[in-house]
Each structure stands twice: as C-alpha cells, then as structure tokens.
Amino acid sequence: KLGRVFTGWVQRSFQSTQAATASQNTCAADDKATSSVPKDCLVCSYNEWDPLEEVIVGRAENACVPPFSVEVKANTYEKYWGFYQKFGGQSFPKDHLKKAIAEIEEMCNILKREGVIVKRPDPIDWSVKYKTPDFESTGMYAAMPRDILLVVGSEIIEAPMAWRARFFEYRAYRRIIKDYFNHGAKWTTAPKPTMADELYDQDYPIRSVEDRHKLAAQGKFVTTEFEPCFDAADFIRAGRDIFVQRSQVTNYMGIEWMRRHLAPDYRVHVISFKDPNPMHIDATFNIIGPGLVLSNPDRPCHQIELFKKAGWTVIRPPVPLIPDDHPLWMSSKWLSMNVLMLDEKRAMVDANETSIQKMFENLGISTIKVNIRHANSLGGGFHCWTCDIRRRGTLQSYFD
C-alpha cells in the first residue's frame, strides 16, 4: 500500500510541476537565443532529421543473453522465455551473431559512403560476472547506443538504464565520450540506480499477452518509483520539445529528473500508447521530420491530438513483412519503422521491407536500403543501433 501511495505521489508531483512550469518554460525558451555550442565541439544534435554528420554505431561482438530476471521477463515475449531460461548469461547463438556482426559492418560502410563519420564502442567480454551490494549479474552488449546515450544540443546524457544486465554497459562508450568531452561537449551521467530489489515489482503478474494488456492499461509496470531509472530510447527529440513514455524501463522519477535537468531550454512531454509492453518509443512513435511522425497503428498514441493541432502529419506505417519464424528475442516486428533519417529526404530502411520503402517514396523521401535482419534479432532497428552525435542544424521550436 505504501508503495502504491508513493508511486501515486511521484506521478502527481511530476504532472503538477510539469503543468506549473509549462507557461514559464515556454516564455523562457522563446526569450532565449539559440543555445550556444562551443566552436570546436563535435557534439551537436537537436532532432531526428537534420543532416547527419557523425554517428555512433553499436557492436554485436560478444553479445550475451541476459539472465532471466523479473525485469527481463516483463520485457520479452512468452515464446522466448525458455530461450532466456536456458541461455541466460551465455552468448547469443554464434552463427547468428556472426551474421549480425557482418550486417552492421556493412551498415557502417554504407553510412561512410553517404558522408557520415562513424564511431564504434569498445569490444568487451559481456560474459564476465559482476556483483554489487544489491545484486549479481552478467552483462549483455553494447549493440544499442540509442538505449544508453541521449544527445541534446552539445550535451551527451548517459542514461542510468533499468536492467541489471546493462548496469556496466556505459564502459564500452567511455573512450568515445571522453574524446567528445575533450572537444567541448557537455557530459552528464544521470543518477545511477542501485537496482536493488525494491526497484522492481518482484511479483509482477505476467502469464499471458492478456495480462500485459491489462497491466499496461492500468499503468502498472515492472519498475517501481523506488529510485530514478530510464533508458534513453524512451525519449525522442523535436527541437525544444522532447517526448517520453513511462515504460517498463523508464519511471516517473527518471522522467522528472530529465525534465528538471533540461529546463528551461527544453520541454519534456509524457505521451502514452495502447501498448501491452512499452519499452523504447522509437518503434512506436518515430519522428522523421519537422511536422512528420510515424505512428504505429497497433499502438495508437493517446495524445495524438497534440500533434494534429500543431499541424503535424501523422503517418501510419504499413504492416511489417518480416516472417513469423525469424527470431526476434527482444523486439517486435515493428522494427520496420525504426528507421534512421540521414536528413529530411533520406532514410535508412530495411532492404527486406519493400512496403515501407514505397511509403517513403510516396513522401518524396529516398531510401538507403540495408539488410540488418539478423541484427534485428538482438533487439533493434537502425535507430536503435545508432546514436546521432552531430547533425547540421540549429535549435528550433516545432510546437509554438
């Protein structure tokens, strides 16, 4: 009961402080000139679509299946639970990993041919066991930089993460981030959670897809409000406005930390979806241009009128073509809409997803087709596998 009272207080506190500061934040943002970025800074990105100049691309090397803990169970599909129970703490299937590594190497080569500078995290042995005062685990991977890094202007924010298997994931990126810091970037690490048992609902009642839908509709998640936690991939940027969802890995305390940290220059908005398993926003709601957003038809946005009233075009992407027998251990088929914009008129898309290629062509956007089907199995599409470090553009408001 005390836990429910506290969770309710955190949610009400976030909503009231967000409402109380909305008008003054708008004024403050409008009164300020474009945020200054140091002249030699290598880091500068305000949205998802300005011309891409530099990017971090993840690594599949040494990727390990996370141990089957309560937070992993809440974010994976029932048909794969046996896989996690059997292989947790061990390597993903070697042949599959080998193909994923080759696909990402080719993706990097294509990005370079498109004029983009590519940086990679360090290879690490993720099978090593570690222990904190609160838990024991093995690691997972450094495949999805979008999950752990959020670039806002000239600042790199390291997300605290919510899975115990990802506690030390930041180590793979530290060499790169130190270099960006030495070239003028602002470097922030969000409060690292203890990941003690209290952060998770140890009795989270998942037995079926119906359970997931019911719990999500009630606003119940496996993460509690014990301490702040969030994955960076639950945030998506549109200039001064940043949108976030409360999910299985991002709680209201984490969202409130981000809101306070980014105010008054940026406004953080909570949006929600009809989603039985919310985790990471970019295969549900992917902003691809000024006033242009892909909205998953299976997971409609409850606040979509906010975008329509602002004159945005909301596009329903076509049903994915990925076959049912292809393993997707940590994601849904909707990775087809998890695209990376190289600029407003170029999108990196799945070479196998011909229907979404046609959708982009009808929008006047050319497609750069790359096959990362085996890399998809590790839990991400093009947006997930990358973190854009520098885009050629300035800070704008798309909602005023």
C-alpha positions in Angstrom: 0.0 0.0 0.0 2.8 2.4 0.9 4.5 1.6 -2.4 1.3 2.5 -4.3 0.8 5.7 -2.4 4.4 6.7 -3.1 4.1 5.9 -6.8 0.9 8.0 -7.0 2.6 10.9 -5.3 5.5 10.8 -7.7 3.2 10.7 -10.7 1.1 13.6 -9.3 4.2 15.5 -8.4 5.5 15.2 -12.0 2.2 16.2 -13.5 1.7 19.2 -11.3 5.3 20.5 -11.7 5.0 20.0 -15.4 1.8 22.0 -15.6 3.1 24.7 -13.2 6.2 25.3 -15.3 4.6 24.9 -18.8 3.9 28.6 -19.4 7.1 29.9 -17.9 9.1 27.4 -19.7 7.5 28.4 -23.0 8.4 32.1 -22.3 11.9 31.3 -21.2 12.5 29.2 -24.2 11.2 31.8 -26.6 13.2 34.6 -24.9 16.5 32.7 -25.3 18.7 32.8 -28.3 19.7 29.5 -29.9 21.7 27.6 -27.4 25.4 28.3 -27.9 27.6 25.4 -28.8 31.4 25.7 -28.4 33.0 26.4 -31.8 35.1 23.2 -31.9 32.5 21.0 -30.3 32.0 17.7 -32.1 28.6 17.1 -30.5 25.5 19.0 -31.7 22.1 17.4 -32.4 18.6 18.8 -31.7 16.3 16.4 -33.5 16.0 13.2 -35.5 16.2 14.6 -39.1 18.8 17.4 -39.6 21.7 16.4 -41.9 23.6 13.6 -40.2 27.4 14.2 -39.9 28.6 11.9 -37.2 27.1 8.8 -35.5 27.9 6.1 -33.0 27.1 2.6 -34.3 26.8 -0.3 -31.8 28.6 -3.7 -31.7 27.2 -7.2 -31.7 30.6 -8.7 -30.7 30.4 -10.8 -27.6 26.7 -10.2 -27.1 25.2 -12.3 -24.3 21.7 -13.3 -23.4 20.7 -11.5 -20.2 19.9 -13.6 -17.1 16.1 -14.3 -16.9 15.3 -11.8 -14.1 11.9 -10.2 -13.4 12.7 -7.1 -15.4 13.8 -9.2 -18.4 10.7 -11.3 -18.2 8.5 -8.2 -18.3 10.1 -7.0 -21.5 10.2 -10.2 -23.5 7.6 -12.4 -25.2 6.4 -15.6 -23.6 7.5 -17.8 -26.6 11.2 -16.8 -25.8 11.1 -17.3 -22.1 12.5 -20.8 -22.5 15.4 -19.4 -24.5 16.3 -16.9 -21.7 16.0 -19.6 -19.0 18.3 -21.9 -20.9 20.9 -19.4 -22.3 20.8 -16.5 -19.8 24.4 -15.4 -19.1 25.7 -17.2 -22.2 26.4 -16.0 -25.8 23.7 -15.5 -28.3 23.8 -18.2 -30.9 27.3 -17.9 -32.5 26.2 -18.3 -36.2 23.5 -15.7 -35.7 25.9 -13.3 -34.1 28.4 -13.7 -36.9 25.8 -12.7 -39.4 24.7 -9.8 -37.3 28.3 -8.5 -37.0 28.7 -8.6 -40.8 25.5 -6.8 -41.4 26.4 -4.0 -39.0 29.9 -3.7 -40.6 28.2 -3.2 -44.0 25.8 -0.7 -42.5 28.8 1.3 -41.2 30.4 1.1 -44.7 27.2 2.5 -46.3 27.0 5.3 -43.7 30.6 6.3 -44.5 29.8 6.3 -48.3 27.0 8.6 -47.5 29.5 11.0 -45.9 28.8 10.2 -42.3 31.6 9.8 -39.7 31.2 6.5 -37.8 32.4 5.8 -34.3 32.2 2.4 -32.6 32.2 1.4 -28.9 34.9 -0.8 -27.5 34.5 -4.6 -27.6 34.0 -6.0 -24.1 33.6 -9.5 -22.7 30.0 -9.3 -21.5 30.0 -12.9 -20.1 32.0 -11.7 -17.0 30.0 -12.0 -13.8 29.8 -9.0 -11.5 28.4 -8.2 -8.1 27.3 -5.1 -6.4 26.0 -4.9 -2.8 22.5 -5.4 -4.2 22.6 -7.9 -7.0 24.7 -10.2 -9.2 24.6 -10.5 -13.0 26.4 -10.9 -16.2 26.4 -8.2 -18.9 24.6 -8.1 -22.3 26.1 -6.0 -25.1 26.9 -2.5 -26.5 24.7 -3.0 -29.5 22.2 -0.2 -29.0 23.8 3.1 -28.2 20.3 4.7 -28.6 19.4 2.9 -25.4 22.1 4.4 -23.2 23.0 7.8 -24.8 20.9 10.8 -25.5 22.3 13.9 -27.3 20.6 17.2 -26.5 22.4 20.0 -28.2 26.1 19.8 -27.3 25.3 17.6 -24.3 25.7 13.8 -24.1 23.5 12.3 -21.3 24.3 8.8 -20.1 21.1 7.0 -19.2 21.1 5.1 -15.9 19.4 2.1 -17.5 16.9 -0.3 -15.8 18.2 -3.8 -16.5 20.8 -5.3 -14.2 22.5 -6.9 -17.1 23.1 -3.4 -18.5 24.5 -1.9 -15.3 28.1 -1.5 -16.7 27.2 -1.0 -20.4 28.5 2.6 -20.2 32.1 1.3 -20.1 32.1 0.4 -23.8 31.4 4.1 -24.6 33.6 5.9 -22.2 36.6 6.2 -24.5 34.5 7.9 -27.2 32.6 10.2 -24.7 35.9 11.4 -23.1 37.1 12.4 -26.6 33.9 14.3 -27.2 34.2 15.9 -23.8 37.8 17.0 -24.6 36.4 18.6 -27.8 33.9 20.8 -25.9 30.9 18.6 -25.3 28.9 18.7 -22.1 28.9 15.2 -20.4 26.2 14.3 -17.9 25.7 10.9 -16.2 22.2 10.6 -14.8 21.9 9.2 -11.2 22.9 5.5 -11.3 20.3 3.4 -9.6 21.3 0.8 -7.1 18.9 -1.7 -8.9 18.1 -3.2 -5.5 15.1 -5.5 -5.3 12.8 -2.5 -4.4 13.2 -1.1 -7.9 11.2 -4.0 -9.3 7.8 -5.4 -8.6 9.1 -8.9 -7.8 5.5 -10.3 -8.2 4.7 -8.6 -11.5 1.9 -10.8 -12.6 2.7 -11.7 -16.2 1.4 -15.0 -17.5 0.0 -14.1 -20.9 -0.5 -11.3 -23.5 -3.8 -10.6 -21.9 -2.1 -9.9 -18.6 0.3 -7.5 -20.4 -2.6 -5.5 -21.9 -4.5 -5.3 -18.6 -1.5 -4.2 -16.6 -0.4 -1.6 -19.2 -4.0 -0.2 -19.3 -3.8 0.2 -15.5 -0.5 2.0 -15.7 1.3 -0.8 -13.9 4.9 -1.6 -14.8 7.7 -3.9 -13.5 9.8 -0.9 -12.4 8.6 1.0 -9.3 9.3 4.5 -8.2 12.0 3.4 -5.7 14.7 5.5 -7.5 15.0 7.2 -10.9 15.6 5.0 -13.9 15.3 5.4 -17.6 16.6 4.2 -20.9 17.5 7.0 -23.4 15.5 5.2 -26.1 12.2 6.2 -24.4 12.9 9.8 -25.3 12.6 11.2 -28.8 13.5 14.8 -29.8 11.9 17.5 -31.8 13.9 20.6 -31.1 12.8 22.3 -27.9 10.2 19.6 -27.3 11.2 16.1 -26.1 8.7 13.3 -25.9 8.9 10.4 -23.5 6.8 7.4 -22.4 6.5 5.8 -19.0 7.5 2.3 -19.7 8.9 -0.9 -18.2 12.3 0.6 -18.1 11.6 4.3 -17.6 9.8 5.5 -14.4 8.3 8.9 -13.5 11.2 9.7 -11.2 13.5 9.3 -14.2 11.3 11.4 -16.3 11.1 14.1 -13.7 14.9 14.1 -13.3 15.2 14.7 -17.1 12.5 17.4 -17.0 14.3 19.4 -14.3 17.7 18.8 -15.8 16.7 20.1 -19.3 14.5 23.0 -18.1 14.0 25.8 -19.1 15.5 25.4 -22.6 13.6 22.1 -23.3 10.1 20.9 -22.6 9.6 17.3 -21.7 6.2 15.9 -22.5 4.8 12.5 -21.4 2.9 10.6 -24.0 1.4 7.2 -23.8 0.2 4.4 -26.1 -2.1 1.4 -26.2 0.9 -0.9 -25.8 1.0 -4.1 -23.8 4.7 -4.0 -23.4 6.1 -0.4 -23.5 9.8 -0.3 -23.8 11.6 2.3 -26.0 9.5 4.7 -28.0 11.1 4.6 -31.5 9.3 1.5 -32.8 6.0 3.0 -31.7 6.3 6.7 -32.4 9.2 7.8 -34.6 9.6 11.4 -35.5 11.1 11.6 -39.0 10.9 15.3 -40.0 9.6 18.7 -39.0 5.9 18.1 -38.5 6.1 14.5 -39.6 5.8 11.4 -37.4 5.4 7.6 -37.9 2.7 6.3 -35.5 2.4 2.6 -35.0 -1.2 1.6 -36.0 -1.1 -1.3 -33.5 -0.1 1.1 -30.6 -2.1 4.3 -31.1 -1.0 7.4 -29.2 -3.4 8.7 -26.6 -2.2 12.3 -27.1 -2.2 12.3 -30.9 -4.4 15.4 -31.0 -1.5 17.4 -29.5 0.4 16.8 -32.8 -2.6 17.2 -35.1 -3.5 20.6 -33.6 0.1 21.7 -34.1 -0.3 20.9 -37.8 1.8 17.7 -37.8 1.2 15.0 -40.3 0.7 11.6 -38.7 1.6 8.6 -40.9 0.6 5.0 -40.2 3.4 2.8 -41.5 2.5 -0.4 -43.3 2.4 -3.8 -41.7 5.9 -5.3 -41.4 6.9 -8.1 -43.8 9.4 -9.9 -41.5 8.4 -13.6 -41.4 7.0 -15.2 -38.2 9.8 -17.7 -37.9 12.6 -15.1 -37.8 13.8 -14.9 -34.2 13.2 -11.5 -32.5 14.3 -12.2 -29.0 13.9 -8.7 -27.7 11.6 -6.8 -30.0 8.5 -6.8 -32.2 8.2 -6.9 -36.0 7.7 -3.1 -35.9 11.4 -2.5 -36.2 10.5 -1.9 -39.8 9.5 1.7 -38.7 12.7 2.0 -36.6 14.5 4.0 -39.4 17.4 6.3 -39.3 17.0 9.7 -41.1 20.2 10.9 -42.7 18.3 14.1 -43.5 14.8 15.2 -44.3 14.9 13.5 -47.7 17.0 10.3 -47.0 16.0 7.4 -44.8 18.0 4.3 -44.0 15.5 1.4 -44.1 15.3 -2.4 -44.1 16.2 -3.8 -47.5 13.6 -6.5 -47.0 10.7 -4.1 -46.1 9.5 -3.1 -49.6 6.2 -1.7 -48.3 7.8 0.8 -46.1 10.2 1.7 -48.8 7.2 2.5 -51.0 5.7 4.6 -48.2 8.8 6.8 -48.0 9.0 7.1 -51.8 5.4 8.4 -51.8 6.5 11.0 -49.2 9.3 12.2 -51.5 12.0 10.6 -49.3 14.6 8.4 -50.9 15.6 5.2 -49.1 19.0 3.8 -48.4 18.4 0.0 -48.2 20.4 -2.1 -45.8 19.8 -5.6 -44.6 20.2 -6.0 -40.8 17.7 -8.8 -40.4 20.0 -10.8 -38.1 21.0 -7.7 -36.2 17.3 -7.1 -35.6 17.1 -10.2 -33.5 19.2 -8.6 -30.8 16.5 -6.0 -30.2 16.8 -3.0 -32.6 16.5 -1.4 -35.9 18.6 1.4 -37.5 17.5 4.0 -35.0 18.4 1.7 -32.0 21.7 0.6 -33.4 22.9 4.3 -33.7 23.2 7.4 -31.7 23.5 10.6 -33.8 26.3 12.7 -32.4 26.2 15.6 -34.8 23.6 16.9 -37.2 23.9 20.1 -39.1 21.1 22.3 -37.7 20.0 24.7 -35.0 17.7 24.6 -32.1 14.1 25.3 -33.2 10.6 25.0 -31.8 8.1 23.0 -33.8 5.1 23.4 -31.5 4.9 27.2 -30.8 
